[in-house]
């Protein structure tokens, strides 16, 4: 079972980096640093959006509008770190008994 916890931990880690990449890419597009007319950039933005939007949409519905500042990725990152911490604090010791 420890192997399953390690796999879940790796998946959370990968999704954390995807979420950070999506936030950075959205800033780069918003400030005009990258051009979305480039097919590679457009595909990358689309893939990151499709991977992160299902998890961010429910958070965006709950939090109030902060005037153009989107804090939903931060909230999701905090939730992922919390789940990871709970997983190793409570599940791993119980499985090692």
C-alpha positions in Angstrom: 0.0 0.0 0.0 2.9 2.4 0.5 3.6 2.1 -3.2 0.1 3.3 -3.9 0.7 6.3 -1.6 3.9 7.1 -3.4 2.1 6.9 -6.8 -0.6 9.3 -5.5 2.1 11.6 -4.2 3.8 11.6 -7.6 0.5 12.3 -9.4 -0.1 15.2 -7.0 3.4 16.5 -7.7 3.0 16.3 -11.5 -0.4 18.0 -11.3 1.1 20.8 -9.1 3.7 21.5 -11.8 0.9 21.5 -14.5 -1.1 24.0 -12.4 1.9 26.2 -12.0 2.7 26.0 -15.7 -0.9 26.9 -16.6 -0.9 29.9 -14.3 2.4 31.1 -15.8 1.2 30.5 -19.3 -2.0 32.5 -18.7 0.1 35.4 -17.4 2.4 35.2 -20.5 -0.7 35.2 -22.8 -2.4 38.0 -20.9 0.7 40.3 -21.0 1.3 39.5 -24.7 4.7 37.9 -24.1 3.7 34.8 -26.1 1.7 34.9 -29.3 -1.3 32.5 -29.3 -1.4 32.6 -33.1 1.6 30.3 -33.0 0.2 26.8 -33.3 2.6 25.2 -30.8 1.7 27.9 -28.2 -2.0 27.5 -28.9 -1.8 23.8 -28.4 0.2 24.1 -25.2 -2.3 26.7 -23.8 -5.2 24.4 -24.8 -3.7 21.3 -23.1 -2.9 23.2 -19.9 -6.5 24.6 -19.9 -8.1 21.2 -20.4 -6.0 19.7 -17.6 -6.6 22.4 -15.0 -10.0 23.9 -15.7 -12.1 20.9 -14.4 -10.4 21.3 -11.0 -10.4 25.2 -11.0 -14.0 25.7 -12.2 -15.7 24.7 -8.9 -13.3 26.9 -6.9 -14.0 29.9 -9.1 -17.7 29.4 -8.6 -17.3 29.6 -4.8 -14.8 32.4 -4.3 -15.8 36.0 -5.0 -14.6 38.0 -7.9 -11.5 39.9 -6.8 -11.3 42.4 -9.7 -9.4 40.4 -12.3 -7.1 38.6 -9.9 -7.6 34.8 -10.1 -6.6 33.1 -6.8 -8.2 29.8 -7.6 -4.8 28.2 -8.6 -3.4 29.2 -5.2 -6.4 27.7 -3.4 -6.0 24.5 -5.4 -2.3 24.3 -4.7 -2.9 24.8 -1.0 -5.6 22.0 -1.1 -3.2 19.7 -2.9 -0.4 20.3 -0.3 -2.9 19.7 2.5 -4.1 16.4 1.0 -0.5 15.3 0.5 0.4 16.2 4.1 -2.7 14.4 5.5 -1.9 11.4 3.3 1.7 11.0 4.7 0.7 12.0 8.3 -2.2 9.7 8.8 -2.4 7.0 6.1 1.3 6.1 5.9 1.8 5.3 9.6 -1.5 3.3 9.7 -0.3 1.2 6.7 3.1 0.5 8.3 1.6 -1.1 11.4 
